[in-house]
Amino acid sequence: MNSDRDYILVLEHLYEKSLVLHDTSLWNPVLHFYFVDSLAHIDYTLGILSYTYQSPKNIMAAEYLRWRIDEEKKGDRTLFPGFIAWLKEHDPDKFARLPSLWQRIYDSSDKASYRSFRIVLDPDSGNPITPHIFFQMIEEFFHPEFLKSLYLDDGSLARLFSEFTGTHS
């Protein structure tokens, strides 16, 4: 059984990450939005597993996540789920290198989803996601090759997203 302390350690691991070596203003703006969005869902899910639902940390995280519901409906952001499905079909190698959270949440054949802002990988299970899965998710989002792929000019994922939006806008 996992303790609250196990999840707090994962939160600390997330909070110790840094993007100081990256200029996120040069990332594809849609990919940047979904990057931050995913981190917010990880943070919120870990927060619920670590602290009381009504802790200030969880209240603030929920407020951000409520705000982002309208934000994801703006511009090319609406194309992101379709882009992930398109990648799975047209570039399975690139899809396989995406963070597993994106693979699972945006794959319509996978049961994983965001429910009440929490990450739910298996809705048929009553067990919380184990801490090592969260560690893996965090590492995938901060993997140097993945971060490089988000840049507008030379990022492979950004280039593919531009290609996708050019044919699906």
N, C-alpha and C positions, 0 to 999 in steps of 0.2 A: 504494500500500500504506500502511495506517495503522500508525503506530508506537505503542509503549506510551505514549509521551509524549502523543500525541493523546488517548488515553483518560484519562490522568491529568488533563489539562486539563478534560475533561468532568466528572470527579469533583470537581475544584475548583469548577467552576461549580455543581454540585449542593450542595456543602458551603457555598457562599456564600449560598445561599437562606435565607430566614428567614420564620418565621410570627409574628414579634413583633407584628404588627398584628392578629393573629387570636387569638381565644380558642377553641382547639380543643375545650375542654370543652363548648362550646355546639354543636358539630357533631353530626350524627347519628352515633351510635357505630359503626354498621356501615360507613358511608361513611368515617369516620375510620380504622377498621381497614384497609379496603382502600386508602385513600390511603397510609398508612404502609407497608403491605404492598408496594404498587407501587414506592414509593421504595426499599424494601429490595431488591427484585428488580433495580431499575436499578443500585443501588449494588453488589450482588453481581456482576452481569454485567460492569459496568465494572471491578470489582476483579479479576476473573478475567482480563480482557483487559489489565490494567495490571501486575499483580504475580503472583508465583508462587502456585500453588494453595494451598500450605501457609503462606502469609504469615499472620501473626496477624490482619490485617484481614479476610482471607477466611475464616479459621477462625471468627472471632467472628460474621461475617455469616451463615455457614452454620448456626451454632448457633441464631441468632435464627430463621432460616427453618425449621429443623426444629421449633422450638417452635410456630411459627405454624400448622403443619399441623393440630394438634389444636385450636388456637384458632379456626380458620375453621369448625369443626364446631359451634360453640356458638351457641345462640339464633338470631336472625334473620340471622346471617352466612351461613348456608347458603342463604339466599334471594337473595344478591347476584348470582350468575351468571344466575339466572332473571330477575332484575330487568333486567339489561342486555339480555337477549333480548327481554323484554317492551317495553322502551323502543324497541328497534330496530323492532318491529312497530307499537306504538301511538303513539309520539312520535318519528318519524324525525329531526325537526329537533333535538330534545334529544339523541338518540343521536349525531348528527353533531357536536355540540358537546362530547361527552365527550372526555377524553384518548384519543388514538389507541391507547395501550396497552390501556386498558379495552375499547375497541371490538374490538380484534384478539384479545386473550386470551380474552374471555368470549363471543365470537361463535362458535357451534359450526360455522359454515360456513367459518371461517378456520383455516388450519393453524397459526397462531401459538400458542405455549404456553410454559409454564414447564417446562424440562427440567433436572433436577438443579439447580433453583433459578435457572438462567440463562434469560434471555429469548431465545427462538428464534422469529423472525418467519417464517422460511422453512426448514423442516426439510430440504428438498431441496437447499439451498445449503450449501456448506462455508465460505462467507465470513462473517466476523463482521459484525455490524451496524455501520454506519459511524458515526463520531462525530457527524455532523450529525443523524442520527436520534435519538441520545440527547439532544442539545441540545434538539431539538424536543419530545421526551417531557417533559423537565424543565420547559420553558417552559409546556407545556399544563397540567401539574399545579399550577403556581404562577401561572397566569393569574388575575387578580383576580376575574373573573366566575365562574370555576369554583370558586374558594375560597369566594365568597359563597354559592354554591349548596349548600354542605355544611351550613349552619347549620340547626338544628332548627326555629326559629320562622319564618324567612322565606326559607329556602333553597329554591329551586325543585327541585333534585334531591332534597333531603331530604324535601320535601313529596310528591314523586312516589314515593319509596321507601316512605314511610308509607302512601300510598294502595295501593301494590302489596302491602305486607305485610298490610294489612287484608283483602285479598281472597285472599291466597295462604298464610296461616298455617295 
